[in-house]
Amino acid sequence: MSSIRVAVIGGGQNCEHDVSVASAASVRQALDPARYEAVKLTIGRDGRWSGPDGQAFGTSASSSLAGALGVLATCDVALPLVHGPLGEDGALAALCELAGVAYVGSPPRAGALAMDKWATKLVAEAVGVPTAKAALVTAKSTVDYTGPVVVKPVAAGSSFGVALVEREEDLEPAVRRALELDDRVLVEEVLRGREIDIAVLDDPDEGRRTGPPLEIRVAGLFDTEVKYDGSAEFVIPAPLADTEVKALEHAALEVYEALGCRGLARVDFFLTEDGFVLNEVNTMPGMTAQSQVPKMFAATGLSYADLLDKLVRGATR
């Protein structure tokens, strides 16, 4: 039987380019070669697409896209691993839908809503899941300091542009830096509590389910540097009471459903003295073998390769 061709798309035109390249390389290596033929497609920082040989399909983003679509048309399914804007935000899902190619992950609307942290707050609050108090800021806005606060771009990932502000004089510079990555910024209350992640998987064999909760333990802010320098400790399963686990799983599933997610997502919470609070939703989280979501499901006995197999099969049902 011929193998299933999977277009593994990595890279992207945003600050998470390198993270995405790592995810894509790891996935290509892990896909079972007995079942799948992994086809490498990469979006450069300049927007040009390149193929398996690393050569760009054209001299511009538009001309190279035409070449990439030709390769995509020969594939049975796409696995878009471009984190952040023009990827995880629904852009690649929309491209796959227009091209008539099955794809892993959330549809365009869900990707756009989940990438927009302000929109995610509105959706979560509407279904009864609490979020941190925040102000939406643009270049024309003014914001009163009621610190300490966390400043973050509305639509960026891997904690790029995120800053903890504990002095009033540091607020404006932090907002300016965040505005370099997005034209909308959140100034959010600081929550003191444990960081707990819940992974949601649309399992083609068992139906929609969650993985065991993961707790992130760090000395300070879980920023970009800490996320990738290996200093963070992941505890799986997080030591929680059964009632806490059930409440977090229920909240994660409620938000996943309300946003319209599909395939896979990681839903991040803070567990405070007053209960859990939603932080954000990642519809295409990091997907190396050492990333949080694969580690969560590995703790249940689901290997990295088998997790990828479920994602691809789920997309082609």
C-alpha positions in Angstrom: 0.0 0.0 0.0 1.4 3.4 -0.9 2.3 5.7 1.9 0.3 8.8 2.8 2.1 12.0 1.8 2.1 14.6 4.6 3.1 18.1 3.8 4.9 19.3 7.0 4.9 23.1 6.9 7.3 25.0 9.1 9.0 28.4 9.4 6.9 31.5 9.0 7.2 35.3 8.9 7.1 36.0 12.6 9.3 35.9 15.7 8.5 32.2 16.2 10.2 31.2 13.0 13.0 29.2 14.6 10.6 27.4 17.1 8.4 26.4 14.1 11.4 25.1 12.2 12.4 22.9 15.1 8.8 21.6 15.5 8.7 20.7 11.8 12.0 19.0 11.7 11.1 16.9 14.8 7.7 15.9 13.3 9.3 14.9 9.9 11.7 12.7 11.7 9.1 11.1 14.0 6.4 10.3 11.4 6.2 6.6 10.9 8.0 6.0 7.5 6.1 2.8 7.0 2.8 4.7 6.8 3.8 8.3 5.9 6.0 10.2 3.5 6.9 13.5 5.1 7.2 16.3 2.5 9.2 19.3 3.7 7.7 22.8 3.0 9.3 25.8 4.7 8.1 29.5 4.8 11.1 31.8 5.0 11.2 34.9 7.1 10.8 36.9 3.9 7.6 34.9 3.0 9.2 32.8 0.3 8.3 29.1 0.3 11.0 26.5 -0.2 10.7 22.8 -0.9 12.3 19.6 0.3 15.7 20.5 -1.2 15.7 23.8 0.6 15.5 25.9 -2.6 12.9 28.6 -2.8 10.2 28.0 -5.4 10.4 31.6 -6.7 12.1 35.0 -6.2 9.1 36.5 -4.3 6.5 35.4 -1.8 3.8 35.3 -4.4 5.7 33.4 -7.1 7.1 30.9 -4.5 3.6 30.3 -3.1 2.5 29.1 -6.6 5.3 26.5 -6.5 4.4 25.4 -3.0 0.8 24.9 -3.9 1.9 22.6 -6.7 3.7 20.4 -4.2 0.8 20.7 -1.7 -1.6 19.4 -4.3 0.4 16.2 -4.5 -0.1 15.6 -0.7 -2.9 13.8 1.0 -2.8 16.0 4.1 -1.0 19.0 5.5 0.4 19.4 8.9 0.9 23.2 9.4 3.4 23.8 12.2 3.8 27.5 11.7 3.3 29.0 15.2 2.1 32.6 15.5 0.7 35.1 13.0 0.3 34.1 9.3 0.3 30.5 10.5 -1.4 29.4 13.7 -3.9 32.3 13.3 -5.9 30.5 10.7 -3.9 31.7 7.7 -2.5 28.3 6.7 -5.8 26.6 7.5 -7.5 28.9 5.1 -4.9 28.3 2.4 -5.4 24.5 2.8 -9.2 24.9 2.6 -8.9 27.0 -0.6 -6.5 24.4 -2.0 -8.9 21.5 -1.1 -6.2 19.8 1.0 -7.1 18.1 4.3 -5.1 19.6 7.2 -4.3 19.0 10.9 -5.5 21.5 13.4 -8.1 24.1 13.9 -10.2 25.8 11.2 -9.5 29.4 10.2 -12.0 31.0 12.6 -10.8 29.1 15.6 -7.2 29.8 14.8 -7.9 33.6 14.5 -9.9 33.8 17.7 -7.4 31.8 19.8 -4.4 33.8 18.5 -6.2 37.0 19.5 -5.8 37.0 23.3 -8.4 39.7 23.7 -11.0 37.8 21.7 -10.1 34.6 23.6 -10.9 36.5 26.9 -14.3 37.5 25.6 -15.2 34.0 24.4 -14.0 32.4 27.7 -15.8 34.9 29.9 -19.0 34.3 27.8 -18.9 30.5 28.7 -18.1 31.2 32.4 -14.4 30.6 32.3 -12.6 33.5 34.2 -9.7 35.4 32.8 -7.3 38.0 34.2 -8.4 41.6 34.2 -6.8 43.5 31.4 -6.8 46.7 29.3 -6.5 46.7 25.5 -3.9 49.2 24.4 -2.9 50.6 21.0 -0.4 53.2 20.0 -3.0 55.9 20.5 -4.1 54.7 23.9 -3.2 55.8 27.4 -3.2 53.4 30.3 -3.1 54.1 34.0 -0.6 52.1 36.0 -2.1 50.0 38.7 0.9 47.6 38.8 2.4 45.2 38.9 1.2 44.2 35.4 2.1 42.0 32.6 2.4 43.5 29.1 1.9 41.2 26.1 1.2 41.6 22.4 -2.4 40.5 21.6 -1.3 38.1 18.8 2.2 36.6 19.4 3.4 33.5 21.0 6.4 31.9 22.8 6.2 34.9 25.2 7.8 37.2 22.7 7.2 40.8 23.7 6.0 39.8 27.2 7.2 41.8 30.1 6.6 42.0 33.8 6.3 45.6 34.9 6.7 46.4 38.5 7.5 50.2 38.3 5.3 52.8 36.7 8.2 54.3 34.7 8.8 50.9 33.0 5.2 50.6 31.6 5.5 52.8 28.6 8.8 51.2 27.3 7.3 47.8 27.8 4.2 48.7 25.8 6.3 50.2 23.0 8.3 47.0 22.7 5.2 44.9 22.6 3.8 47.2 19.9 6.7 46.3 17.7 5.2 42.9 17.4 1.5 43.8 17.2 -0.6 46.9 16.9 -2.7 45.8 19.9 -1.3 45.1 23.4 -2.8 43.7 26.6 -1.9 45.3 30.0 -2.9 42.6 32.3 -3.1 42.1 36.1 -0.4 39.9 37.6 -1.8 36.7 38.9 0.0 34.8 41.6 -0.5 31.1 41.4 0.6 27.9 39.8 0.8 27.5 36.0 -1.2 24.5 34.8 -1.6 23.4 31.2 -4.3 21.1 29.8 -3.9 19.5 26.4 -7.1 18.7 24.4 -6.9 16.0 21.6 -9.6 15.0 19.1 -8.6 11.4 19.2 -9.9 9.5 16.1 -10.0 6.3 18.2 -11.3 7.5 21.6 -13.0 10.8 20.8 -12.2 14.2 22.3 -10.1 13.8 25.5 -7.5 15.6 27.6 -4.0 14.7 28.6 -2.8 14.7 32.2 -2.3 18.3 33.6 1.2 19.7 33.4 2.6 22.2 35.9 5.3 24.6 34.9 7.7 25.4 37.7 10.1 28.4 37.2 11.8 30.8 39.5 10.3 33.9 37.9 8.4 34.8 34.7 8.0 32.0 32.2 9.4 34.2 29.4 10.9 33.4 26.0 14.4 32.7 27.4 13.2 30.4 30.1 10.9 28.5 27.7 13.8 27.4 25.6 16.9 27.3 27.9 15.8 24.1 29.7 15.5 25.7 33.2 11.8 25.2 33.5 10.6 22.1 35.3 7.5 20.3 33.9 5.6 18.2 36.4 3.3 15.6 34.9 0.8 14.9 36.2 0.5 18.1 38.2 -0.2 17.4 41.9 -3.8 18.5 42.1 -6.9 17.4 43.9 -9.4 15.4 41.8 -11.9 18.3 42.0 -9.2 20.7 40.6 -8.4 18.4 37.8 -12.0 18.0 36.8 -12.7 21.7 37.0 -9.6 22.5 34.8 -10.5 19.8 32.3 -14.1 21.0 32.1 -12.9 24.6 31.6 -10.4 23.6 28.9 -13.0 21.6 27.0 -15.6 24.5 27.3 -13.1 27.0 25.8 -11.9 24.6 23.1 -15.5 24.0 22.0 -16.5 27.7 22.2 -13.6 28.8 20.1 -14.3 26.0 17.6 -10.9 24.3 17.9 -10.2 21.0 16.2 -7.4 18.4 16.3 -5.3 19.7 19.1 -4.8 22.6 21.5 -3.0 23.5 24.7 -5.1 25.5 27.1 -3.1 27.3 29.8 -4.3 28.3 33.2 -3.2 29.9 36.4 -4.4 28.2 39.6 -4.7 31.0 42.2 -6.0 31.1 45.8 -9.4 32.1 44.3 -9.5 29.3 41.8 -8.4 28.8 38.2 -8.0 31.6 35.6 -7.5 31.1 31.9 -4.2 32.5 30.5 -4.3 31.6 26.8 -5.1 28.9 24.1 -2.5 27.6 21.7 -4.1 25.9 18.7 -0.7 24.8 17.3 1.7 24.5 20.3 5.3 23.5 20.1 5.5 20.0 18.7 9.0 18.7 19.3 9.3 15.5 21.3 10.4 17.6 24.3 7.5 20.1 24.0 4.7 20.2 26.6 1.9 18.5 24.7 3.9 15.5 23.5 5.2 15.1 27.0 1.7 15.2 28.5 0.4 12.4 26.3 3.7 10.4 26.6 2.9 10.3 30.3 -0.3 8.3 29.4 1.7 5.8 27.3 1.0 7.5 24.0 4.3 7.8 22.1 5.2 10.9 20.1 4.9 9.0 16.8 1.5 7.6 17.8 0.3 11.1 18.8 1.3 12.4 15.3 -0.4 9.4 13.7 -3.7 10.2 15.6 -3.4 13.8 14.4 -3.0 12.9 10.8 -5.6 10.2 10.8 -8.0 12.6 12.5 -7.5 15.1 9.8 -8.2 12.6 7.0 -11.4 11.0 8.4 
